[in-house]
Amino acid sequence: MSAAAMLNRIEKLRFTFGPEAAREKRRLFAALGRTRFTRAADLLRLHEALVYTRAYPDDEATLAVAERLLRAFAKRADLAALRAQLEDSGIAGADVRFRFFAPTALALATAWPERLTYDWERMDDTSRLEELLPLLAAHGETPGMDEYDLGLRGWLDRMKGPRVGDAAFVTRRLAARVRDDQLFEKLHDGVDAAMKLAWGPGGPSRTLARWPGATVTFQRGPLRKGRPDLREELSRPPVSVTALSRRDGERALALATEAMVTRGRDLDVFAYGDAGDVRMVDCGDGLQFLCIGAQPSRRLLMESVYGMLTLKNGVPTGYVLTSALFGSAEIAYNVFETYRGGEAGAVYGRVLSMTKALFGVDSFTVYPYQLGGAGNEEGLASGAWWFYRKLGFAPRDRAARALVRREEARMARNPEHRSSRATLTALGESNVYWHEDGKRDDVIGLLPLANVGLAVTDLLARRFGGQGERGAAECVREAAALLGGGPAAGWSAGERQSFERWAPLTLILSGVARWSAAEKRGLVAVMRAKGGPRETDFVRLFDGHTRLRTAVAKVAEGTKA
């Protein structure tokens, strides 16, 4: 067989499992492993077949063949010849180009300072980087900078020293000079600089990414391709939820970063993940989720946000972003391209089960971007809206409901009918919802939680004007007096910060002075939990505090922009 014929055949066997298919896969992989490709696209096809087999192996022998070829992939002679054409593929041996955001750039600059450089060919505007140059210099360097014009690249080359990339130098130096994390982020990301992470041993890749020590479940039969019954899925909790040690939490953050960096993506909750708030959710059959919470200082005022890295037999195959509160969760679900067309529906069912187990929610929503709205071309092309509709999700917007009825009537008359791009765009303009126990209006997506922030702004402006620091301190004192307690010995820095952030909101909640002592203590516990070890604790305490939940909803519904 020719190389092209072998690649076609191995791709056709993608969803076929069993002894006979496994033997054929091993023969094809062995032959393809000896093949020297002249086209980058063909080498990439082999790589994708191997990493897919690593996630969905037929048996131990087939897994061993795939892993052997993947371990040697970076050393292939054809890869060396085709390396430039494989940039941004995430393959071991190829460089990665991306406009890395501040926390990811700093992590890469710390781990591989010699490999992180600016991608000058793709730099649209260097003026903002030039403006930062004086911030990077020590005072003793200023006479030279005042006198000589070496140009931006000339000065960076002179200042950075040997064995350090210019982007790594700027990122690390800026972080050292600007100690406030959020200010560092604003300055760094304001440059919007294109960067390149050169390949080197131990560097991030999709080729070798895997959770260490993961138990492998072999794929003996067909994949679960059907649409799940969501009620049935929610009735089956995960097999286990295990809190990881801080050391393993760091490993989880590293794997999540690797999965995103090698796919040209960045996710805040992974970049600012808390190694102390990482859990492994095991759903059986080799499907697991690394559930990562945000550092206390990076948490939102209201919703609790977690990022989940999807693992199949330890291999990252996608990610989930969940925002939960008010017994509801907004979920963004992504399957990495290599693993699409398989178990998307079945895995999504497990995502909802995991979300219910962690947060205790019974209502779920998907926001427009996931549906193809807000310019998401990938969502439009894949018909993502109908993926969720066929699972039972429905819009609450009146115009969208009418459009759905018309489309479903057309499909009933003509099963071959497919929604036009214009129709999908219109459908993707509003959230869709699924409720386990009946429709509610006090859920994420319908409840205008942004108005809570407006109400706090009005309070602070009315009482303190521009004196933010004095206002914050006064709100803490008043909230502690109102509730009969506040930050005390034993509270962590995150818990104290959380109380301070919630104090102004506490002062505008209706009727708090008339609450019972137990209800006031409950509110203090909620405020503390927001900055505590696990933000899921905050969600459960908040949702279990009926008077607080009602009072916050009243603020959200009563404030106008």
C-alpha positions as CSV (number, residue, x, y, z in Angstrom):
1,M,0.0,0.0,0.0
2,S,1.1,3.5,-0.7
3,A,1.6,5.9,2.2
4,A,-1.6,7.8,1.1
5,A,-3.6,4.6,1.1
6,M,-2.3,3.6,4.5
7,L,-3.2,7.0,6.0
8,N,-6.7,6.7,4.5
9,R,-7.1,3.3,5.9
10,I,-5.9,4.2,9.4
11,E,-8.3,7.1,9.5
12,K,-11.2,4.9,8.4
13,L,-10.4,2.6,11.3
14,R,-10.6,5.5,13.8
15,F,-14.0,4.4,15.2
16,T,-13.5,0.6,14.7
17,F,-12.3,-1.5,17.6
18,G,-11.7,-5.1,18.4
19,P,-8.9,-7.7,17.8
20,E,-9.0,-7.7,14.0
21,A,-9.0,-3.9,13.8
22,A,-6.3,-3.7,16.4
23,R,-4.0,-6.0,14.4
24,E,-4.5,-4.0,11.2
25,K,-3.8,-0.7,13.1
26,R,-0.6,-2.2,14.4
27,R,0.5,-3.3,10.9
28,L,-0.3,0.1,9.5
29,F,1.4,2.1,12.3
30,A,4.5,0.0,11.9
31,A,4.7,0.7,8.2
32,L,3.8,4.3,8.6
33,G,6.4,4.7,11.3
34,R,9.1,3.6,8.7
35,T,7.7,6.0,6.1
36,R,9.5,9.3,5.4
37,F,6.9,11.8,4.5
38,T,7.5,14.8,2.1
39,R,4.3,16.6,2.9
40,A,3.7,18.2,6.3
41,A,0.0,17.5,6.1
42,D,0.6,13.7,5.8
43,L,3.0,13.7,8.8
44,L,0.3,15.6,10.8
45,R,-2.3,13.0,9.8
46,L,-0.1,10.2,11.1
47,H,0.4,12.1,14.4
48,E,-3.3,12.7,14.9
49,A,-4.0,9.0,14.3
50,L,-1.4,8.1,16.9
51,V,-2.6,10.5,19.6
52,Y,-6.2,9.4,19.0
53,T,-5.2,5.8,19.5
54,R,-3.4,6.7,22.6
55,A,-6.6,8.1,24.0
56,Y,-8.8,5.2,22.7
57,P,-6.5,2.2,22.5
58,D,-7.9,-1.2,21.4
59,D,-5.5,-3.2,23.6
60,E,-2.2,-3.1,25.3
61,A,-0.2,-4.1,22.2
62,T,-1.7,-1.3,20.1
63,L,-1.2,1.3,22.8
64,A,2.5,0.2,23.1
65,V,3.0,0.7,19.3
66,A,1.4,4.2,19.4
67,E,3.4,5.3,22.4
68,R,6.6,4.0,20.9
69,L,6.1,6.0,17.8
70,L,5.0,9.1,19.7
71,R,8.0,9.1,22.0
72,A,10.3,9.1,18.9
73,F,8.2,11.6,16.9
74,A,10.3,14.7,17.7
75,K,13.4,12.9,16.4
76,R,12.0,11.9,13.0
77,A,14.1,13.1,10.0
78,D,11.1,14.1,8.0
79,L,9.8,16.3,10.9
80,A,13.1,18.1,11.0
81,A,12.8,18.8,7.3
82,L,9.2,19.9,7.6
83,R,9.4,21.7,11.0
84,A,8.7,25.2,9.6
85,Q,5.5,24.0,8.0
86,L,4.3,22.3,11.3
87,E,4.6,25.4,13.4
88,D,1.6,25.9,15.7
89,S,0.6,22.2,15.3
90,G,1.5,21.4,18.9
91,I,3.6,18.5,17.7
92,A,6.7,17.6,19.6
93,G,9.6,19.1,17.6
94,A,7.7,22.1,16.3
95,D,7.7,25.7,17.5
96,V,4.5,27.4,18.9
97,R,3.6,30.9,17.9
98,F,0.9,32.7,19.9
99,R,0.1,36.0,21.6
100,F,0.4,34.5,25.1
101,F,-1.4,36.3,27.9
102,A,0.5,37.5,30.9
103,P,0.3,34.5,33.3
104,T,1.0,32.0,30.6
105,A,3.8,34.1,29.2
106,L,5.3,34.4,32.7
107,A,5.1,30.6,33.3
108,L,6.8,29.9,29.9
109,A,9.4,32.5,30.5
110,T,10.2,31.0,33.9
111,A,10.3,27.4,32.7
112,W,12.1,28.0,29.3
113,P,13.7,31.5,29.3
114,E,16.0,30.8,26.4
115,R,13.1,29.6,24.2
116,L,10.6,32.4,24.5
117,T,11.2,35.2,22.0
118,Y,9.2,37.9,20.2
119,D,7.8,36.9,16.8
120,W,9.0,40.1,15.1
121,E,7.6,39.1,11.7
122,R,4.1,39.1,13.2
123,M,4.4,42.1,15.4
124,D,1.8,44.6,14.1
125,D,2.8,47.5,16.3
126,T,5.8,47.8,18.6
127,S,5.1,51.3,20.0
128,R,3.6,50.0,23.3
129,L,6.6,47.8,23.9
130,E,8.9,50.7,23.3
131,E,7.0,52.7,25.9
132,L,7.7,50.0,28.4
133,L,11.4,50.0,27.8
134,P,12.3,52.5,30.5
135,L,10.4,50.4,33.1
136,L,12.7,47.5,32.3
137,A,15.9,49.4,32.9
138,A,17.8,49.7,36.1
139,H,18.6,53.3,37.2
140,G,22.2,52.8,36.3
141,E,21.3,52.1,32.7
142,T,19.4,55.4,32.2
143,P,22.4,57.5,31.1
144,G,23.0,55.2,28.2
145,M,19.3,55.1,27.2
146,D,19.1,58.8,27.4
147,E,22.1,59.3,25.1
148,Y,22.1,56.4,22.6
149,D,19.4,55.3,20.2
150,L,19.9,51.5,19.7
151,G,16.4,50.9,18.7
152,L,13.9,48.6,20.5
153,R,15.5,45.4,19.3
154,G,19.0,46.7,19.9
155,W,18.3,47.7,23.5
156,L,16.5,44.4,24.2
157,D,19.4,42.4,22.8
158,R,21.9,44.4,24.9
159,M,19.8,44.2,28.1
160,K,18.6,40.6,28.2
161,G,22.0,38.9,28.4
162,P,23.0,35.5,27.0
163,R,20.7,32.5,27.0
164,V,17.5,34.5,27.5
165,G,14.9,35.2,24.9
166,D,13.8,38.8,24.5
167,A,10.2,38.0,25.3
168,A,11.2,36.1,28.4
169,F,13.4,39.0,29.5
170,V,10.6,41.6,29.1
171,T,8.0,39.4,30.8
172,R,10.1,38.4,33.8
173,R,11.5,41.9,34.2
174,L,8.1,43.6,34.0
175,A,6.7,41.1,36.5
176,A,9.5,41.9,38.9
177,R,9.1,45.7,38.6
178,V,5.3,45.7,38.7
179,R,4.4,43.7,41.8
180,D,0.6,44.1,41.5
181,D,-0.5,41.1,39.4
182,Q,-3.4,42.8,37.8
183,L,-1.4,45.9,36.8
184,F,1.3,43.6,35.4
185,E,-1.4,41.8,33.4
186,K,-2.7,45.0,32.0
187,L,0.7,46.3,31.0
188,H,1.8,43.0,29.5
189,D,-1.3,42.3,27.5
190,G,-1.6,45.9,26.4
191,V,1.5,45.3,24.3
192,D,-0.4,42.5,22.4
193,A,2.9,41.0,21.3
194,A,3.3,38.0,19.1
195,M,5.7,35.4,20.6
196,K,7.4,32.2,19.7
197,L,8.1,29.3,22.0
198,A,10.9,27.4,20.3
199,W,10.8,23.6,20.7
200,G,13.2,21.9,23.0
201,P,13.4,18.8,25.2
202,G,10.7,18.8,27.9
203,G,8.8,21.5,26.1
204,P,5.0,21.5,25.8
205,S,3.4,19.3,23.1
206,R,0.3,17.5,22.3
207,T,2.4,14.5,21.3
208,L,3.3,13.4,24.8
209,A,0.8,15.2,27.0
210,R,-0.8,12.7,29.5
211,W,-1.7,12.6,33.2
212,P,1.0,10.5,34.9
213,G,0.0,7.1,36.1
214,A,-3.5,7.2,34.5
215,T,-5.2,3.8,34.5
216,V,-6.0,2.7,30.9
217,T,-9.4,1.3,29.9
218,F,-9.2,-0.4,26.5
219,Q,-11.9,0.3,23.9
220,R,-13.4,-3.2,23.3
221,G,-16.5,-2.1,21.4
222,P,-18.1,0.8,19.5
223,L,-17.9,4.3,21.0
224,R,-21.0,5.8,22.7
225,K,-22.1,8.0,19.9
226,G,-25.8,8.4,20.7
227,R,-27.4,11.3,22.5
228,P,-27.7,10.8,26.2
229,D,-30.8,11.1,28.3
230,L,-29.8,14.0,30.5
231,R,-32.1,13.0,33.4
232,E,-30.6,9.6,33.4
233,E,-27.1,11.1,33.3
234,L,-27.9,13.3,36.3
235,S,-29.1,10.3,38.3
236,R,-25.7,8.7,37.9
237,P,-23.1,10.6,39.9
238,P,-19.4,10.3,39.1
239,V,-17.6,7.2,40.4
240,S,-15.4,9.4,42.7
241,V,-14.3,12.9,43.4
242,T,-10.8,13.1,44.8
243,A,-9.0,16.2,46.2
244,L,-5.4,16.3,44.9
245,S,-2.4,17.3,46.9
246,R,-0.9,20.6,46.2
247,R,2.0,18.9,44.4
248,D,-0.4,17.0,42.1
249,G,-2.4,20.2,41.8
250,E,0.7,21.9,40.3
251,R,1.0,19.0,37.9
252,A,-2.6,19.4,36.9
253,L,-2.1,23.1,36.2
254,A,1.0,22.3,34.1
255,L,-0.9,19.8,32.0
256,A,-3.8,22.2,31.5
257,T,-1.4,24.9,30.4
258,E,0.3,22.5,28.1
259,A,-3.0,21.5,26.5
260,M,-3.9,25.1,25.9
261,V,-0.5,26.4,24.8
262,T,-0.1,23.8,22.1
263,R,-3.6,24.6,20.7
264,G,-3.2,28.4,20.6
265,R,-5.7,28.9,23.4
266,D,-5.6,30.6,26.8
267,L,-8.1,30.2,29.7
268,D,-8.0,32.5,32.7
269,V,-9.0,29.9,35.2
270,F,-6.2,27.6,34.1
271,A,-3.7,30.5,34.0
272,Y,-4.8,31.6,37.5
273,G,-5.6,28.2,38.8
274,D,-5.2,27.4,42.5
275,A,-3.1,24.3,43.0
276,G,-4.8,23.8,46.3
277,D,-8.2,23.6,44.7
278,V,-7.9,20.8,42.2
279,R,-10.0,17.6,42.2
280,M,-9.9,14.5,40.0
281,V,-13.5,13.6,39.0
282,D,-13.6,10.0,37.8
283,C,-16.6,9.0,35.6
284,G,-15.4,5.5,34.8
285,D,-14.4,3.9,31.4
286,G,-11.2,6.0,31.4
287,L,-13.0,9.3,31.4
288,Q,-11.8,11.8,34.0
289,F,-11.9,15.5,34.6
290,L,-9.2,17.6,36.3
291,C,-11.4,20.2,38.1
292,I,-9.4,23.4,38.7
293,G,-10.6,26.3,40.8
294,A,-9.3,29.9,40.6
295,Q,-7.0,31.6,43.1
296,P,-9.0,33.5,45.7
297,S,-7.8,36.8,44.4
298,R,-9.0,36.0,40.9
299,R,-12.5,34.8,41.8
300,L,-15.6,36.7,40.6
301,L,-17.7,38.5,43.2
302,M,-20.8,36.3,42.5
303,E,-20.5,33.2,40.3
304,S,-18.0,30.4,41.0
305,V,-15.9,29.6,37.9
306,Y,-14.0,26.3,37.5
307,G,-12.1,24.9,34.5
308,M,-12.2,21.2,33.8
309,L,-9.6,19.5,31.6
310,T,-11.2,16.4,30.0
311,L,-9.0,13.3,30.1
312,K,-9.5,10.0,28.2
313,N,-7.1,7.4,29.6
314,G,-5.0,10.4,30.8
315,V,-4.9,12.1,27.5
316,P,-6.3,15.7,27.3
317,T,-9.2,15.6,24.8
318,G,-11.0,18.8,25.6
319,Y,-12.0,21.3,28.4
320,V,-15.1,22.6,30.2
321,L,-15.7,26.0,31.7
322,T,-18.4,26.1,34.3
323,S,-19.9,29.2,36.1
324,A,-22.3,28.3,38.9
325,L,-24.7,30.0,41.3
326,F,-28.4,30.2,42.2
327,G,-28.7,26.4,41.7
328,S,-27.7,26.8,38.1
329,A,-24.6,26.5,35.9
330,E,-23.5,28.1,32.6
331,I,-21.3,25.6,30.8
332,A,-18.9,26.0,27.9
333,Y,-17.9,22.6,26.4
334,N,-15.1,22.1,24.0
335,V,-13.7,18.9,22.4
336,F,-10.3,19.3,20.9
337,E,-10.4,18.8,17.1
338,T,-8.5,15.5,17.1
339,Y,-11.2,13.8,19.2
340,R,-14.4,15.2,17.6
341,G,-17.0,13.1,15.9
342,G,-16.9,10.4,18.6
343,E,-18.3,10.6,22.1
344,A,-19.2,14.3,22.3
345,G,-22.8,13.7,23.5
346,A,-21.9,10.9,26.0
347,V,-19.1,13.0,27.5
348,Y,-21.4,16.0,27.8
349,G,-23.9,14.0,29.8
350,R,-21.1,13.2,32.2
351,V,-20.1,16.9,32.3
352,L,-23.6,17.7,33.6
353,S,-23.5,14.9,36.1
354,M,-20.1,16.2,37.4
355,T,-21.4,19.8,37.6
356,K,-24.4,18.7,39.6
357,A,-22.2,16.6,41.9
358,L,-19.8,19.5,42.6
359,F,-22.2,22.4,42.8
360,G,-25.6,20.9,43.6
361,V,-27.3,22.6,40.6
362,D,-30.4,21.5,38.7
363,S,-30.5,24.0,35.9
364,F,-28.1,24.5,33.0
365,T,-27.5,27.1,30.4
366,V,-25.3,27.6,27.3
367,Y,-24.4,31.1,26.3
368,P,-24.5,32.5,22.7
369,Y,-20.8,32.1,21.8
370,Q,-20.9,28.4,22.3
371,L,-23.9,28.2,20.0
372,G,-22.3,30.0,17.2
373,G,-23.2,33.5,18.3
374,A,-20.9,36.5,18.8
375,G,-18.8,35.7,15.7
376,N,-18.0,32.1,16.6
377,E,-17.4,30.7,13.1
378,E,-16.5,27.3,14.4
379,G,-19.8,27.0,16.2
380,L,-21.8,28.0,13.2
381,A,-19.9,25.6,10.9
382,S,-20.5,22.7,13.3
383,G,-24.2,23.4,13.8
384,A,-23.5,23.6,17.6
385,W,-27.0,25.0,18.3
386,W,-28.7,21.8,17.2
387,F,-26.3,19.7,19.3
388,Y,-27.8,21.3,22.4
389,R,-31.3,21.4,21.1
390,K,-31.3,17.7,20.4
391,L,-30.2,17.1,24.0
392,G,-33.3,19.0,25.2
393,F,-32.0,22.6,25.6
394,A,-34.4,25.4,24.6
395,P,-34.3,29.2,24.3
396,R,-36.4,31.4,26.6
397,D,-36.2,34.4,24.2
398,R,-39.6,34.7,22.5
399,A,-38.3,35.4,18.9
400,A,-35.9,32.4,19.2
401,R,-38.7,30.1,20.4
402,A,-40.8,31.1,17.4
403,L,-37.8,30.5,15.0
404,V,-37.2,27.1,16.5
405,R,-40.8,26.1,16.0
406,R,-40.6,27.0,12.3
407,E,-37.4,25.2,11.8
408,E,-38.6,22.0,13.5
409,A,-41.8,22.1,11.5
410,R,-39.7,22.3,8.3
411,M,-37.6,19.3,9.5
412,A,-40.7,17.3,10.2
413,R,-41.9,17.9,6.7
414,N,-38.5,17.3,5.2
415,P,-35.9,15.3,7.2
416,E,-33.2,16.5,4.8
417,H,-33.7,20.2,5.8
418,R,-30.8,21.9,7.3
419,S,-30.8,25.4,9.0
420,S,-29.2,28.1,7.0
421,R,-26.3,30.1,8.2
422,A,-28.6,33.1,8.8
423,T,-31.0,31.0,10.8
424,L,-28.1,29.5,12.9
425,T,-26.8,33.1,13.5
426,A,-30.2,34.2,14.7
427,L,-30.7,31.2,17.0
428,G,-27.2,31.8,18.4
429,E,-28.1,35.3,19.7
430,S,-29.6,34.1,23.0
431,N,-28.9,31.5,25.7
432,V,-30.6,28.1,25.7
433,Y,-31.6,26.3,29.0
434,W,-32.3,22.9,30.4
435,H,-34.0,22.4,33.8
436,E,-34.1,19.1,35.7
437,D,-36.9,20.2,38.1
438,G,-39.0,22.7,36.1
439,K,-38.3,26.1,34.7
440,R,-37.0,28.9,37.0
441,D,-36.2,32.5,36.3
442,D,-33.6,33.0,39.0
443,V,-30.8,31.3,37.1
444,I,-27.6,32.4,35.5
445,G,-28.3,33.9,32.1
446,L,-31.8,35.2,33.1
447,L,-30.9,36.8,36.5
448,P,-29.1,40.1,35.7
449,L,-26.2,39.6,38.2
450,A,-24.2,42.4,36.5
451,N,-26.7,44.8,38.2
452,V,-25.3,43.8,41.6
453,G,-22.1,45.5,40.5
454,L,-24.0,48.6,39.5
455,A,-25.7,48.7,42.9
456,V,-22.3,48.5,44.6
457,T,-21.0,51.3,42.4
458,D,-23.9,53.5,43.3
459,L,-23.4,52.9,47.0
460,L,-19.6,53.7,46.9
461,A,-20.1,56.7,44.7
462,R,-22.9,58.1,46.8
463,R,-21.1,57.7,50.1
464,F,-17.4,57.9,49.4
465,G,-16.9,59.4,46.0
466,G,-13.4,58.9,44.8
467,Q,-12.1,57.8,48.2
468,G,-12.1,54.1,47.4
469,E,-9.6,52.9,50.1
470,R,-11.5,54.8,52.9
471,G,-14.8,53.5,51.6
472,A,-13.6,49.9,51.6
473,A,-12.4,50.1,55.2
474,E,-15.5,51.7,56.3
475,C,-17.7,49.1,54.6
476,V,-15.8,46.3,56.3
477,R,-16.4,47.9,59.7
478,E,-20.1,48.5,59.1
479,A,-20.6,45.0,57.7
480,A,-18.9,43.4,60.7
481,A,-21.0,45.5,63.1
482,L,-24.2,44.7,61.1
483,L,-23.5,40.9,61.1
484,G,-22.0,40.6,64.5
485,G,-18.7,39.3,63.3
486,G,-16.1,39.6,60.6
487,P,-12.5,38.6,59.8
488,A,-10.8,37.0,62.8
489,A,-7.7,35.1,63.8
490,G,-7.4,32.0,61.7
491,W,-8.9,33.6,58.6
492,S,-6.6,33.4,55.5
493,A,-5.7,36.3,53.3
494,G,-8.1,35.2,50.7
495,E,-11.0,34.9,53.2
496,R,-10.2,38.4,54.5
497,Q,-10.1,39.8,51.0
498,S,-13.4,38.1,50.2
499,F,-15.1,39.7,53.2
500,E,-13.8,43.1,52.1
501,R,-15.1,42.6,48.6
502,W,-18.6,41.5,49.8
503,A,-18.9,44.1,52.5
504,P,-20.4,46.9,50.3
505,L,-23.0,44.4,48.9
506,T,-23.9,43.3,52.4
507,L,-24.8,46.9,53.2
508,I,-27.4,47.2,50.4
509,L,-29.1,43.9,51.0
510,S,-32.7,44.5,52.1
511,G,-33.6,43.7,55.7
512,V,-30.3,42.2,56.9
513,A,-30.7,44.0,60.2
514,R,-33.8,42.0,60.9
515,W,-32.3,38.6,60.1
516,S,-31.8,36.1,62.9
517,A,-28.4,35.7,64.5
518,A,-28.0,32.3,62.7
519,E,-28.8,33.9,59.3
520,K,-26.2,36.6,59.9
521,R,-23.6,34.0,60.8
522,G,-24.6,32.2,57.7
523,L,-23.9,35.3,55.6
524,V,-20.5,35.7,57.2
525,A,-19.8,32.0,56.4
526,V,-20.7,32.7,52.8
527,M,-18.4,35.7,52.6
528,R,-15.6,33.7,54.1
529,A,-16.1,30.7,51.8
530,K,-15.8,32.9,48.7
531,G,-12.1,33.3,49.5
532,G,-11.7,29.8,51.1
533,P,-10.0,26.7,50.0
534,R,-12.8,25.5,47.7
535,E,-15.1,27.9,45.9
536,T,-17.7,25.1,45.5
537,D,-18.2,25.5,49.3
538,F,-19.3,29.1,48.6
539,V,-21.9,28.0,46.0
540,R,-23.5,25.5,48.3
541,L,-23.6,27.8,51.3
542,F,-25.0,30.7,49.2
543,D,-27.6,28.5,47.5
544,G,-28.6,27.1,50.9
545,H,-29.1,30.5,52.5
546,T,-32.7,31.3,51.4
547,R,-32.8,34.9,52.7
548,L,-29.5,35.8,51.2
549,R,-30.3,34.3,47.8
550,T,-33.6,36.2,47.7
551,A,-32.0,39.5,48.8
552,V,-29.2,39.3,46.2
553,A,-31.8,38.4,43.5
554,K,-33.8,41.5,44.5
555,V,-30.8,43.7,44.1
556,A,-30.1,42.3,40.7
557,E,-33.6,42.7,39.5
558,G,-34.1,46.1,41.0
559,T,-31.1,48.0,39.8
560,K,-31.2,49.7,36.4
561,A,-28.3,50.7,34.1
